[in-house]
Amino acid sequence: MNSSDIVKNELKLEASAILKVAEQLDSKAIEQAYELLCNCKGKVVLTGIGKTGIIARKISATLASTGTTSIFLHAAEGIHGDLGMINPEDVVIAVSNSGNSSELISIIPFLKFNHVPIIALTGSLTSQLAKSADVVLDCSIPAEYEPLGLVPTSSTTVALAVGDALAIALLRHNNFQLQDYARFHPGGTIGKKLLLRVSDLMHSDEELPIVIDTATMSEAIMEMTSKKLGCTAVIDITNKLSGMITDGDLRRQLHIKGNELLSYSAGACMTANPKHLHPEELAVDALNLMERHKITMLPVVNDLLEPVGMLHMHDLIKAGVI
């Protein structure tokens, strides 16, 4: 068997392990675990050790990023002082395939004494963990699903999938929306797309290039040069946006009007009725508008259609919206 077949077969084996556990999980146990988590007034504490500890940490991260307060407690650190992280209002999810890891078992008396509910994700229903837990989710798989019957592969995949599934159930229970997700990811691309608004990125006040439509093209070029955005908004006598002049417009108008271009008015050379934005619009909507119309800058106007800013594609790139 070549390496490609080995990899593909392992993927199929782990996928089948998830499907197997999805069928064998007891519906009543799932509902009990779900109710404990929904009614948790404290935080959800994930614990484990070794490779299942890594899985527990990831489940905790998923819960935290989707609106459920959660922390990870390393089982070995727990018996050396970190049990102070847990209070009686918490719910513990313990992840262990064998269910008999000594470090994990050693923290159970503390949890029981403080009446902290335990949800066990384990592959052994006869283990000490399973016997001590308030709810047991059966994550058992045949021994042959693991290389040599020992190396955690399918078992950790199953535990992660079950944890993720619980997180999604809680997400839906809490009516967690994309905007909520962005609040927990302000530094990521998703957060920037959903939180940044045009007003956060636009050039305004002294940075805003703007001329009246009766100004000469010489004056318009000076405004474009001084503001360094490669464009200028054009307004009418009532201060409303009437057009835009860009570097591209200059080249086209120079080709048409030649050396006399500088004597023309801005109103005669502008692109009339340009696409525009409002300050409260999302930056990602500005990006979509630019890409749809193949433009790199947009004027920003208020409710009276008066220019208040200018947004350049480079601003979106710099902010990480793209």
Phi, psi and omega per residue, in radians:
M1 nan 2.247 -3.134
N2 -1.434 3.001 -3.055
S3 -1.092 -0.622 3.135
S4 -1.089 -0.756 3.130
D5 -1.150 -0.681 3.131
I6 -1.067 -0.821 -3.122
V7 -1.099 -0.811 -3.109
K8 -1.134 -0.702 3.132
N9 -1.141 -0.668 3.116
E10 -1.139 -0.719 3.099
L11 -1.065 -0.742 3.133
K12 -1.156 -0.655 -3.132
L13 -1.138 -0.786 -3.128
E14 -1.189 -0.623 3.076
A15 -1.125 -0.704 3.126
S16 -1.185 -0.541 3.095
A17 -1.123 -0.729 3.106
I18 -1.102 -0.782 -3.139
L19 -1.107 -0.663 3.130
K20 -1.102 -0.810 -3.120
V21 -1.194 -0.606 3.095
A22 -1.031 -0.600 3.139
E23 -1.388 -0.601 -3.020
Q24 -1.530 -0.307 -3.138
L25 -1.035 2.305 -3.135
D26 -1.312 2.181 -3.077
S27 -1.060 -0.670 3.133
K28 -1.114 -0.714 3.121
A29 -1.125 -0.699 3.117
I30 -1.083 -0.778 -3.133
E31 -1.115 -0.686 3.125
Q32 -1.137 -0.754 3.109
A33 -1.108 -0.741 3.135
Y34 -1.071 -0.766 -3.140
E35 -1.143 -0.725 3.104
L36 -1.042 -0.753 -3.104
L37 -1.245 -0.703 3.133
C38 -1.136 -0.610 -3.075
N39 -1.635 0.075 -3.131
C40 -1.137 2.146 -3.127
K41 -1.650 -0.172 3.093
G42 -1.878 -2.183 -3.139
K43 -2.152 2.816 3.075
V44 -1.664 2.092 -3.087
V45 -1.814 2.093 3.064
L46 -1.676 2.383 3.125
T47 -2.460 2.682 3.139
G48 3.064 -3.082 3.137
I49 -2.590 2.672 -3.123
G50 1.190 -2.492 -3.084
K51 -1.187 -0.600 3.076
T52 -1.239 -0.419 3.031
G53 -1.146 -0.669 3.080
I54 -1.110 -0.723 3.099
I55 -1.105 -0.742 3.129
A56 -1.072 -0.697 3.125
R57 -1.092 -0.698 -3.132
K58 -1.188 -0.715 3.108
I59 -1.065 -0.741 3.113
S60 -1.056 -0.729 3.125
A61 -1.110 -0.682 3.113
T62 -1.139 -0.764 3.107
L63 -1.058 -0.818 -3.102
A64 -1.091 -0.651 -3.096
S65 -1.374 -0.151 -3.137
T66 -2.056 0.413 2.948
G67 1.709 0.033 3.093
T68 -1.857 2.070 -3.129
T69 -1.080 2.148 -3.028
S70 -2.622 2.561 3.038
I71 -2.347 2.834 3.044
F72 -1.873 2.312 3.075
L73 -2.045 1.995 3.070
H74 -1.197 2.190 -3.027
A75 -1.015 -0.687 -3.130
A76 -1.186 -0.616 3.099
E77 -1.282 -0.476 -3.136
G78 -1.048 -0.720 -3.105
I79 -1.394 0.022 3.100
H80 -2.111 0.569 2.987
G81 2.096 -0.385 -3.052
D82 -1.354 -0.038 3.069
L83 -1.131 -0.264 3.067
G84 -1.124 -0.227 3.079
M85 -1.241 -0.352 -3.003
I86 -1.743 2.396 3.030
N87 -2.220 2.911 -3.023
P88 -1.081 -0.283 3.139
E89 -1.513 -0.040 -3.111
D90 -1.470 2.927 2.960
V91 -2.187 2.344 -3.140
V92 -1.823 2.299 2.952
I93 -1.911 1.986 -3.117
A94 -1.788 2.229 -3.094
V95 -1.960 2.075 3.108
S96 -2.811 2.127 -3.123
N97 -1.163 -0.796 -3.136
S98 -1.338 -0.545 -3.102
G99 1.295 0.160 -3.092
N100 -2.235 0.268 3.117
S101 -1.044 2.197 -3.001
S102 -1.044 -0.689 -3.122
E103 -1.128 -0.695 -3.135
L104 -1.219 -0.759 -3.137
I105 -1.107 -0.541 -3.068
S106 -1.216 -0.323 3.141
I107 -1.625 -0.152 -3.093
I108 -1.087 -0.744 3.131
P109 -0.975 -0.705 3.106
F110 -1.070 -0.768 -3.119
L111 -1.126 -0.741 -3.133
K112 -1.170 -0.729 -3.134
F113 -1.071 -0.616 -3.114
N114 -1.665 0.166 3.069
H115 0.993 0.683 3.090
V116 -1.567 2.093 -3.127
P117 -1.090 2.494 -3.137
I118 -2.099 2.210 2.992
I119 -1.879 2.126 -3.101
A120 -1.779 2.240 2.947
L121 -1.857 1.752 -3.003
T122 -2.475 2.730 3.104
G123 -1.694 0.056 -3.128
S124 -2.280 1.949 -3.120
L125 -1.351 -0.159 3.117
T126 -1.829 0.123 -3.086
S127 -1.307 2.913 3.094
Q128 -1.111 -0.645 3.117
L129 -1.096 -0.823 -3.125
A130 -1.081 -0.709 -3.122
K131 -1.187 -0.465 -3.088
S132 -1.625 -0.305 -3.019
A133 -1.331 2.667 3.045
D134 -1.358 -0.570 3.103
V135 -2.417 2.343 3.113
V136 -2.047 2.181 3.033
L137 -1.800 2.010 -3.022
D138 -1.296 1.821 -3.138
C139 -1.862 0.417 -3.059
S140 -1.265 2.520 3.073
I141 -2.373 2.759 3.107
P142 -1.054 2.542 -3.111
A143 -1.006 -0.571 -3.092
E144 -1.233 -0.135 3.082
Y145 -1.313 -0.256 3.137
E146 -1.867 2.383 3.084
P147 -0.987 2.270 -3.109
L148 1.115 0.110 -3.082
G149 1.261 0.222 -3.017
L150 -2.310 -0.664 -2.991
V151 -1.317 2.082 -3.104
P152 -1.170 1.900 3.076
T153 -2.306 -1.260 3.127
S154 -1.111 -0.622 -3.099
S155 -1.172 -0.699 3.114
T156 -1.259 -0.594 3.079
T157 -1.087 -0.757 3.132
V158 -1.109 -0.814 -3.127
A159 -1.051 -0.728 3.122
L160 -1.119 -0.748 -3.132
A161 -1.117 -0.715 3.119
V162 -1.142 -0.761 3.106
G163 -1.077 -0.746 3.103
D164 -1.096 -0.688 -3.134
A165 -1.118 -0.702 3.078
L166 -1.110 -0.706 3.128
A167 -1.094 -0.689 3.132
I168 -1.192 -0.651 3.090
A169 -1.080 -0.727 3.107
L170 -1.191 -0.670 3.098
L171 -0.983 -0.793 -3.129
R172 -1.249 -0.640 3.094
H173 -1.058 -0.684 -3.109
N174 -1.507 0.050 -3.108
N175 0.919 0.764 -3.104
F176 -1.284 2.160 -3.041
Q177 -1.904 2.996 -3.136
L178 -1.022 -0.658 3.125
Q179 -1.133 -0.614 3.087
D180 -1.161 -0.720 3.130
Y181 -1.054 -0.699 -3.125
A182 -1.110 -0.590 -3.127
R183 -1.086 -0.518 3.141
F184 -1.582 -0.045 -3.129
H185 -2.293 0.871 -3.066
P186 -1.123 -0.383 -3.113
G187 -1.582 -0.166 -3.110
G188 -1.635 2.986 -3.130
T189 -1.074 -0.702 3.140
I190 -1.072 -0.814 -3.141
G191 -1.079 -0.741 -3.129
K192 -1.132 -0.663 3.134
K193 -1.166 -0.568 -3.043
L194 -1.731 -0.239 -3.099
L195 -1.917 -0.640 -3.103
L196 -1.241 2.347 3.107
R197 -1.986 2.873 -3.115
V198 -0.965 -0.696 -3.119
S199 -1.083 -0.409 3.141
D200 -1.317 -0.376 -2.979
L201 -2.078 -0.312 -3.002
M202 -1.240 2.718 3.013
H203 -1.546 2.234 -3.067
S204 -2.411 3.130 3.100
D205 0.944 -2.115 -3.058
E206 -1.223 -0.291 -3.139
E207 -1.528 -0.159 -3.056
L208 -1.453 2.034 3.064
P209 -1.364 2.222 -3.078
I210 -2.723 2.362 3.069
V211 -2.394 2.738 3.063
I212 -1.441 2.695 -3.036
D213 -1.150 -0.308 3.120
T214 -1.522 -0.114 3.116
A215 -1.152 2.657 3.108
T216 -1.333 2.810 3.103
M217 -1.140 -0.475 3.060
S218 -1.080 -0.739 3.114
E219 -1.192 -0.660 3.129
A220 -1.114 -0.732 3.140
I221 -1.143 -0.696 3.098
M222 -1.084 -0.694 3.108
E223 -1.140 -0.756 3.121
M224 -1.099 -0.700 -3.116
T225 -1.200 -0.752 -3.075
S226 -1.227 -0.558 -3.111
K227 -1.570 -0.232 2.973
K228 1.045 0.569 3.090
L229 -1.930 -0.047 3.118
G230 1.276 0.379 -3.133
C231 -2.895 2.964 2.962
T232 -2.622 2.513 3.010
A233 -1.383 2.602 3.111
V234 -2.098 2.261 -3.113
I235 -2.021 2.796 3.051
D236 -1.675 -3.004 -3.048
I237 -1.142 -0.369 3.129
T238 -1.605 0.126 3.120
N239 1.307 0.234 3.108
K240 -1.563 2.602 3.114
L241 -1.123 2.201 3.095
S242 -2.081 -0.336 -3.138
G243 -3.014 -3.098 3.113
M244 -2.422 2.540 2.978
I245 -2.164 2.202 3.139
T246 -2.065 3.015 3.061
D247 -0.991 -0.660 3.111
G248 -1.125 -0.686 3.083
D249 -1.081 -0.711 3.135
L250 -1.037 -0.798 -3.133
R251 -1.120 -0.736 3.135
R252 -1.158 -0.765 -3.127
Q253 -1.189 -0.600 3.089
L254 -1.119 -0.667 3.112
H255 -1.133 -0.619 -3.107
I256 -1.445 -0.791 -2.971
K257 -1.762 -0.216 3.075
G258 1.098 -2.501 -3.059
N259 -1.177 -0.255 -3.130
E260 -1.485 0.004 -3.073
L261 -0.950 -0.728 -3.045
L262 -1.097 -0.364 -3.118
S263 -1.556 -0.166 3.119
Y264 -1.342 2.782 3.082
S265 -1.457 2.751 3.085
A266 -1.054 -0.656 -3.139
G267 -1.105 -0.482 -3.123
A268 -1.428 -0.286 -3.047
C269 -2.001 -0.143 -3.041
M270 -1.347 2.846 2.908
T271 -1.544 1.991 -3.045
A272 -1.337 2.687 3.079
N273 0.854 0.980 -3.105
P274 -1.222 2.777 2.982
K275 -1.058 2.533 -3.115
H276 -2.590 2.975 -3.094
L277 -2.245 2.941 2.990
H278 -1.994 2.624 -3.040
P279 -0.990 -0.575 -3.053
E280 -1.442 -0.084 3.141
E281 -1.222 2.669 3.133
L282 -1.239 2.512 3.118
A283 -1.051 -0.609 -3.136
V284 -1.159 -0.541 3.075
D285 -1.209 -0.618 3.063
A286 -1.112 -0.740 3.105
L287 -1.045 -0.801 -3.129
N288 -1.091 -0.688 3.126
L289 -1.137 -0.739 3.117
M290 -1.101 -0.776 -3.120
E291 -1.183 -0.658 -3.122
R292 -1.134 -0.655 -3.083
H293 -1.834 0.113 3.079
K294 0.961 0.874 3.079
I295 -2.190 2.735 -3.046
T296 -1.989 -0.049 3.109
M297 -2.607 2.592 -3.093
L298 -2.444 2.364 3.027
P299 -1.311 2.611 3.129
V300 -2.005 2.252 -3.062
V301 -2.177 2.776 3.038
N302 -1.555 -2.993 -3.088
D303 -1.148 -0.321 3.113
L304 -1.633 0.142 -3.100
L305 1.145 0.448 3.068
E306 -1.590 2.288 -3.132
P307 -1.088 2.286 3.104
V308 -2.196 -0.104 -3.132
G309 -2.991 3.021 3.075
M310 -2.414 2.299 -3.135
L311 -2.016 2.229 -3.132
H312 -1.904 2.590 3.099
M313 -0.958 -0.624 3.139
H314 -1.073 -0.534 3.111
D315 -1.137 -0.676 3.133
L316 -1.211 -0.703 3.117
I317 -1.138 -0.794 -3.132
K318 -1.075 -0.629 -3.120
A319 -1.376 -0.167 3.123
G320 1.459 0.318 3.131
V321 -1.270 -0.508 -3.140
I322 -1.508 nan nan
